Amino acid sequence: MDLKMYRSHGTSDHDTDILVFKLGRVSYPTYFPAQIIQDGELTIGTIRQTATKKLKVNDPHRIRLFFEGHQLKHDDELARDEGLRTGSEILCVVGELSSGGIVPGFED
């Protein structure tokens, strides 16, 4: 992936961390404070909440996140521990809630 295409408004590699949400064929570059991933301060839960806002989904339980073929389902896990780094692409799948209040496949 060419990160230059996601740079805008004077950002550089040193002043932001970027994660790219992919929904269908659309990419949503999303900026976080610099070094937040490497410093272990960004959780999967925060990423899910951010994706909820970015993708205009009304409930974070509707979003399933995947990175390198594996589902990111534990909100308390650190992004760093899941292998994420600036520039990582996260596949987002938006589903409908079941009667139990979670998307099928989201449970442990």
N, CA and C atoms as a LAMMPS dump frame, in Angstrom:
ITEM: TIMESTEP
0
ITEM: NUMBER OF ATOMS
324
ITEM: BOX BOUNDS ff ff ff
-5.0000000000000000e+02 5.0000000000000000e+02
-5.0000000000000000e+02 5.0000000000000000e+02
-5.0000000000000000e+02 5.0000000000000000e+02
ITEM: ATOMS id mol type element x y z
1 1 1 N 0.843 -1.177 0
2 1 2 C 0 0 0
3 1 3 C 0.887 1.238 0
4 2 1 N 0.486 2.226 -0.763
5 2 2 C 1.221 3.475 -0.847
6 2 3 C 0.604 4.486 0.112
7 3 1 N 1.273 4.719 1.245
8 3 2 C 0.729 5.628 2.251
9 3 3 C 0.642 7.064 1.756
10 4 1 N 1.407 7.419 0.736
11 4 2 C 1.359 8.783 0.24
12 4 3 C -0.043 9.154 -0.228
13 5 1 N -0.786 8.182 -0.75
14 5 2 C -2.13 8.488 -1.224
15 5 3 C -3.075 8.833 -0.073
16 6 1 N -2.716 8.45 1.153
17 6 2 C -3.56 8.737 2.302
18 6 3 C -3.137 9.996 3.038
19 7 1 N -2.054 10.596 2.65
20 7 2 C -1.56 11.791 3.32
21 7 3 C -2.309 13.01 2.812
22 8 1 N -2.697 13.856 3.718
23 8 2 C -3.32 15.108 3.31
24 8 3 C -3.161 16.122 4.433
25 9 1 N -3.405 17.349 4.107
26 9 2 C -3.404 18.43 5.091
27 9 3 C -2.101 18.504 5.894
28 10 1 N -0.971 18.21 5.245
29 10 2 C 0.311 18.402 5.896
30 10 3 C 0.709 17.314 6.876
31 11 1 N 0.014 16.178 6.904
32 11 2 C 0.421 15.124 7.825
33 11 3 C 1.686 14.465 7.31
34 12 1 N 2.444 13.891 8.206
35 12 2 C 3.651 13.172 7.829
36 12 3 C 3.721 11.884 8.626
37 13 1 N 4.673 11.039 8.289
38 13 2 C 4.834 9.761 8.974
39 13 3 C 5.032 9.922 10.473
40 14 1 N 5.478 11.099 10.914
41 14 2 C 5.852 11.26 12.311
42 14 3 C 4.793 11.902 13.191
43 15 1 N 3.752 12.494 12.589
44 15 2 C 2.781 13.154 13.448
45 15 3 C 1.441 12.435 13.528
46 16 1 N 1.283 11.313 12.845
47 16 2 C 0.059 10.523 12.976
48 16 3 C 0.347 9.049 12.714
49 17 1 N -0.489 8.205 13.297
50 17 2 C -0.56 6.799 12.914
51 17 3 C -1.816 6.668 12.063
52 18 1 N -1.749 5.851 11.043
53 18 2 C -2.885 5.661 10.139
54 18 3 C -3.296 4.2 10.145
55 19 1 N -4.601 3.965 10.265
56 19 2 C -5.19 2.658 9.981
57 19 3 C -6.189 2.889 8.867
58 20 1 N -6.272 1.93 7.956
59 20 2 C -7.172 2.073 6.821
60 20 3 C -8.294 1.06 6.958
61 21 1 N -9.517 1.562 7.133
62 21 2 C -10.682 0.69 7.182
63 21 3 C -11.11 0.417 5.751
64 22 1 N -11.343 -0.846 5.441
65 22 2 C -11.801 -1.24 4.111
66 22 3 C -13.209 -1.801 4.254
67 23 1 N -14.139 -1.216 3.526
68 23 2 C -15.515 -1.696 3.497
69 23 3 C -15.888 -1.814 2.029
70 24 1 N -16.025 -3.046 1.57
71 24 2 C -16.22 -3.256 0.139
72 24 3 C -14.972 -2.799 -0.586
73 25 1 N -15.17 -1.992 -1.6
74 25 2 C -14.028 -1.493 -2.382
75 25 3 C -13.589 -0.1 -1.949
76 26 1 N -14.165 0.378 -0.871
77 26 2 C -13.869 1.739 -0.411
78 26 3 C -12.897 1.686 0.761
79 27 1 N -11.892 2.56 0.714
80 27 2 C -10.903 2.684 1.783
81 27 3 C -11.173 3.954 2.572
82 28 1 N -11.079 3.826 3.89
83 28 2 C -11.298 4.956 4.789
84 28 3 C -10.047 5.147 5.643
85 29 1 N -9.084 5.953 5.194
86 29 2 C -7.907 6.211 6.023
87 29 3 C -8.322 6.953 7.285
88 30 1 N -7.803 6.5 8.405
89 30 2 C -8.203 7.053 9.697
90 30 3 C -6.946 7.377 10.496
91 31 1 N -6.897 8.569 11.023
92 31 2 C -5.69 9.069 11.683
93 31 3 C -5.814 9.005 13.197
94 32 1 N -4.73 8.598 13.826
95 32 2 C -4.626 8.515 15.277
96 32 3 C -3.364 9.268 15.691
97 33 1 N -3.249 9.643 16.964
98 33 2 C -2.027 10.327 17.413
99 33 3 C -0.769 9.487 17.127
100 34 1 N 0.306 10.165 16.829
101 34 2 C 1.57 9.502 16.507
102 34 3 C 1.995 8.541 17.614
103 35 1 N 2.461 7.393 17.222
104 35 2 C 3.034 6.367 18.097
105 35 3 C 2.031 5.69 19.028
106 36 1 N 0.736 5.959 18.885
107 36 2 C -0.252 5.375 19.789
108 36 3 C -0.282 3.848 19.683
109 37 1 N -0.046 3.332 18.477
110 37 2 C -0.049 1.879 18.302
111 37 3 C 1.201 1.293 18.947
112 38 1 N 2.352 1.799 18.557
113 38 2 C 3.622 1.288 19.071
114 38 3 C 3.736 1.417 20.586
115 39 1 N 3.171 2.464 21.144
116 39 2 C 3.244 2.683 22.589
117 39 3 C 2.255 1.831 23.381
118 40 1 N 1.416 1.06 22.681
119 40 2 C 0.471 0.179 23.366
120 40 3 C -0.7 0.907 24
121 41 1 N -1.102 2.012 23.401
122 41 2 C -2.189 2.807 23.963
123 41 3 C -3.485 2.691 23.16
124 42 1 N -3.469 1.949 22.064
125 42 2 C -4.655 1.827 21.215
126 42 3 C -5.211 0.412 21.32
127 43 1 N -6.483 0.319 21.719
128 43 2 C -7.122 -0.993 21.858
129 43 3 C -8.008 -1.289 20.65
130 44 1 N -8.353 -2.546 20.504
131 44 2 C -9.28 -2.959 19.459
132 44 3 C -10.632 -2.289 19.686
133 45 1 N -11.034 -2.134 20.938
134 45 2 C -12.29 -1.459 21.245
135 45 3 C -12.311 -0.024 20.744
136 46 1 N -11.217 0.691 20.914
137 46 2 C -11.125 2.06 20.412
138 46 3 C -11.184 2.069 18.894
139 47 1 N -10.511 1.116 18.274
140 47 2 C -10.551 1.008 16.809
141 47 3 C -11.984 0.73 16.353
142 48 1 N -12.681 -0.171 17.034
143 48 2 C -14.07 -0.498 16.674
144 48 3 C -14.967 0.737 16.817
145 49 1 N -14.803 1.494 17.913
146 49 2 C -15.593 2.717 18.107
147 49 3 C -15.304 3.735 16.997
148 50 1 N -14.04 3.862 16.633
149 50 2 C -13.651 4.785 15.572
150 50 3 C -14.24 4.343 14.239
151 51 1 N -14.198 3.047 13.957
152 51 2 C -14.79 2.522 12.721
153 51 3 C -16.287 2.769 12.696
154 52 1 N -16.937 2.636 13.841
155 52 2 C -18.379 2.879 13.934
156 52 3 C -18.706 4.299 13.477
157 53 1 N -17.93 5.251 13.94
158 53 2 C -18.154 6.648 13.56
159 53 3 C -17.78 6.89 12.101
160 54 1 N -16.63 6.39 11.691
161 54 2 C -16.132 6.632 10.339
162 54 3 C -17.065 6.038 9.281
163 55 1 N -17.603 4.851 9.568
164 55 2 C -18.462 4.158 8.605
165 55 3 C -19.939 4.493 8.802
166 56 1 N -20.227 5.344 9.774
167 56 2 C -21.598 5.778 10.075
168 56 3 C -22.519 4.594 10.366
169 57 1 N -22.039 3.723 11.248
170 57 2 C -22.809 2.574 11.715
171 57 3 C -23.336 2.931 13.097
172 58 1 N -24.585 2.588 13.382
173 58 2 C -25.196 3.043 14.631
174 58 3 C -24.857 2.207 15.856
175 59 1 N -24.227 1.054 15.691
176 59 2 C -23.924 0.187 16.841
177 59 3 C -22.596 -0.53 16.603
178 60 1 N -21.625 -0.371 17.499
179 60 2 C -20.323 -1.022 17.292
180 60 3 C -20.407 -2.55 17.259
181 61 1 N -21.466 -3.113 17.829
182 61 2 C -21.618 -4.574 17.792
183 61 3 C -21.949 -5.089 16.401
184 62 1 N -22.275 -4.193 15.485
185 62 2 C -22.575 -4.593 14.109
186 62 3 C -21.319 -4.736 13.255
187 63 1 N -20.189 -4.258 13.757
188 63 2 C -18.959 -4.267 12.958
189 63 3 C -18.044 -5.397 13.39
190 64 1 N -17.647 -6.201 12.428
191 64 2 C -16.601 -7.208 12.651
192 64 3 C -15.352 -6.704 11.946
193 65 1 N -14.22 -6.807 12.623
194 65 2 C -12.944 -6.321 12.103
195 65 3 C -12.021 -7.501 11.837
196 66 1 N -11.324 -7.45 10.71
197 66 2 C -10.381 -8.502 10.344
198 66 3 C -9.06 -7.871 9.933
199 67 1 N -7.974 -8.486 10.398
200 67 2 C -6.64 -8.051 10.01
201 67 3 C -5.831 -9.286 9.639
202 68 1 N -5.313 -9.274 8.414
203 68 2 C -4.516 -10.39 7.898
204 68 3 C -5.229 -11.726 8.09
205 69 1 N -6.534 -11.739 7.811
206 69 2 C -7.305 -12.97 7.827
207 69 3 C -7.792 -13.424 9.188
208 70 1 N -7.509 -12.655 10.209
209 70 2 C -7.953 -13.066 11.545
210 70 3 C -8.852 -11.993 12.151
211 71 1 N -9.885 -12.459 12.821
212 71 2 C -10.877 -11.543 13.383
213 71 3 C -10.366 -10.892 14.662
214 72 1 N -10.562 -9.598 14.737
215 72 2 C -10.189 -8.819 15.92
216 72 3 C -11.452 -8.693 16.771
217 73 1 N -11.657 -9.617 17.686
218 73 2 C -12.916 -9.617 18.418
219 73 3 C -12.812 -9.258 19.886
220 74 1 N -11.636 -9.155 20.421
221 74 2 C -11.488 -8.848 21.848
222 74 3 C -11.137 -7.369 22.019
223 75 1 N -12.118 -6.592 22.428
224 75 2 C -11.952 -5.141 22.498
225 75 3 C -10.875 -4.681 23.468
226 76 1 N -10.53 -5.498 24.444
227 76 2 C -9.511 -5.083 25.411
228 76 3 C -8.086 -5.38 24.936
229 77 1 N -7.938 -6.082 23.822
230 77 2 C -6.604 -6.374 23.285
231 77 3 C -5.974 -5.109 22.711
232 78 1 N -4.664 -5.032 22.788
233 78 2 C -3.935 -3.899 22.218
234 78 3 C -3.726 -4.11 20.723
235 79 1 N -3.849 -3.042 19.968
236 79 2 C -3.615 -3.1 18.524
237 79 3 C -2.209 -3.626 18.241
238 80 1 N -1.249 -3.172 18.994
239 80 2 C 0.138 -3.609 18.819
240 80 3 C 0.268 -5.112 18.992
241 81 1 N -0.408 -5.665 19.996
242 81 2 C -0.317 -7.099 20.257
243 81 3 C -0.992 -7.929 19.173
244 82 1 N -1.903 -7.326 18.441
245 82 2 C -2.573 -8.009 17.331
246 82 3 C -1.782 -7.871 16.032
247 83 1 N -0.633 -7.185 16.09
248 83 2 C 0.224 -7.045 14.918
249 83 3 C -0.048 -5.808 14.076
250 84 1 N -0.967 -4.972 14.51
251 84 2 C -1.261 -3.757 13.755
252 84 3 C -0.122 -2.766 13.88
253 85 1 N 0.063 -1.987 12.849
254 85 2 C 1.071 -0.936 12.815
255 85 3 C 0.53 0.161 11.902
256 86 1 N 1.147 1.309 11.91
257 86 2 C 0.655 2.378 11.057
258 86 3 C 0.643 1.917 9.604
259 87 1 N -0.458 2.195 8.929
260 87 2 C -0.636 1.771 7.547
261 87 3 C -1.387 0.463 7.389
262 88 1 N -1.667 -0.226 8.481
263 88 2 C -2.38 -1.505 8.39
264 88 3 C -3.78 -1.295 7.832
265 89 1 N -4.212 -2.259 7.026
266 89 2 C -5.563 -2.243 6.481
267 89 3 C -6.423 -3.21 7.283
268 90 1 N -7.579 -2.728 7.708
269 90 2 C -8.509 -3.531 8.496
270 90 3 C -9.791 -3.702 7.687
271 91 1 N -10.117 -4.945 7.393
272 91 2 C -11.346 -5.246 6.682
273 91 3 C -12.509 -5.134 7.659
274 92 1 N -13.537 -4.386 7.286
275 92 2 C -14.717 -4.197 8.121
276 92 3 C -15.906 -4.879 7.461
277 93 1 N -16.638 -5.638 8.251
278 93 2 C -17.862 -6.28 7.792
279 93 3 C -18.978 -5.787 8.695
280 94 1 N -19.993 -5.205 8.09
281 94 2 C -21.115 -4.68 8.851
282 94 3 C -22.282 -5.64 8.679
283 95 1 N -22.814 -6.108 9.803
284 95 2 C -23.932 -7.034 9.771
285 95 3 C -25.106 -6.498 10.564
286 96 1 N -26.18 -7.236 10.498
287 96 2 C -27.364 -6.907 11.283
288 96 3 C -27.267 -7.599 12.628
289 97 1 N -27.833 -7.01 13.646
290 97 2 C -27.829 -7.598 14.978
291 97 3 C -28.806 -8.764 15.036
292 98 1 N -28.426 -9.81 15.733
293 98 2 C -29.343 -10.914 15.982
294 98 3 C -30.223 -10.56 17.17
295 99 1 N -31.138 -11.418 17.511
296 99 2 C -32.02 -11.146 18.652
297 99 3 C -31.244 -11.056 19.957
298 100 1 N -30.052 -11.66 20.021
299 100 2 C -29.221 -11.607 21.221
300 100 3 C -28.404 -10.338 21.331
301 101 1 N -28.487 -9.447 20.322
302 101 2 C -27.794 -8.172 20.396
303 101 3 C -26.381 -8.174 19.85
304 102 1 N -25.934 -9.273 19.215
305 102 2 C -24.611 -9.287 18.602
306 102 3 C -24.702 -9.847 17.197
307 103 1 N -23.732 -9.493 16.383
308 103 2 C -23.681 -9.992 15.022
309 103 3 C -23.245 -11.443 15.039
310 104 1 N -23.913 -12.312 14.28
311 104 2 C -23.466 -13.712 14.213
312 104 3 C -21.985 -13.781 13.838
313 105 1 N -21.228 -14.642 14.513
314 105 2 C -19.796 -14.772 14.273
315 105 3 C -18.958 -13.856 15.141
316 106 1 N -19.596 -12.98 15.903
317 106 2 C -18.881 -12.036 16.756
318 106 3 C -18.543 -12.644 18.107
319 107 1 N -19.32 -13.597 18.533
320 107 2 C -19.096 -14.205 19.853
321 107 3 C -17.823 -15.031 19.862
322 108 1 N -17.336 -15.379 21.044
323 108 2 C -16.084 -16.146 21.191
324 108 3 C -16.225 -17.543 20.655
